[in-house]
Amino acid sequence: MSKMDNSQNTEKMGCVEQEQTEIRDGQV
């Protein structure tokens, strides 16, 4: 279960990073 949690956390972080990048691109 720990491994699954780690994978989910990594995916979540990746999604958030992508969203931030998209928003930044939109502002610029």
Buried (B, 14 or more C-beta within 10 A) or exposed (E): EEEEEEEEEEEEEEEEEEEEEEEEEEEE
